[in-house]
């Protein structure tokens, strides 16, 4: 029988910091309504508004060539295989033009770990895009890609991040985090270790750049691994905020985004017998909101969980709906085939009782003429549609 969690929730609601033991007890509990209500309360205190934000951007996966193996990945191809690709700059620009035409403000660009791409390759890519689209936000790469550059170009993480920032990089997504505990990571991947992932993020913040942090769970991890993951993220954020307080400079994690492993077409998916449920997802999200007291935003992952569970997530601690993903290739290769356009997303946010608001990567609000006209589906809200059906 799980323990009474109310004293833990009261502690969080009184402004106390949760311990690893508290976090474990919450994740072991089935009392998700109370956990969700506490997370919702903390969400409203941290972001005291009825606004739920979203971003319009696109994932451009510039190459699927990858020289490591992750058993949870259905996207990568080994170097030299016939179905490998590398997008040309022209192809990337074409995708950016389409994104801008749809009201997009930035691009999330990530790829496999190409064995030949050195720092100069990335600098050329960024500086070309930045020169052509000076105000378009480049939210690109991930700690495993930075670690790969460090192996190829023999540079430390801070130097790499300084050079990529100078070439036009705005911020870095928290990809490749999966579970930040080597007991799990080593079983499912040959990419960078937990320490390397965290140290890349330290370097990102050191050079004054923001990033996000993620968690993909359900890859053979247990609750103790998820708790350690959250502790490590909170620790790196504490360091970033201490730097800001001391020097007035430095970046930080702007958001935390948990989601569940998407198993289709993956080697790991064929082996794993248990996968997280909707309840596991909502509990993880809510506990993240309660435990990560130093991170401003928690993002719902409708792309992996489906638009309806994404909507429910807005009452379990999430204040952001993530991206209208114009293009995505990695989780969709593993079976996440949820789709939503801006109208769908705004409608779901409105029906959950919030005001939808487009943002950019820096969480600045973006105002586009007529966006509010998208807040109904087929110009008829769901309540009216059901009346029409009953007639
Ligand atoms: S998850 Fe990334 S690093 Fe791992 S195999 Fe796929 S592309 Fe490569």
Boltz pocket constraint, residues with backbone or C-beta under 6 A from the ligand:
constraints:
  - pocket:
      binder: B
      contacts: [[A, 64], [A, 66], [A, 67], [A, 68], [A, 69], [A, 70], [A, 73], [A, 74], [A, 75], [A, 76], [A, 111], [A, 112], [A, 113], [A, 144], [A, 189], [A, 191]]
      max_distance: 6.0
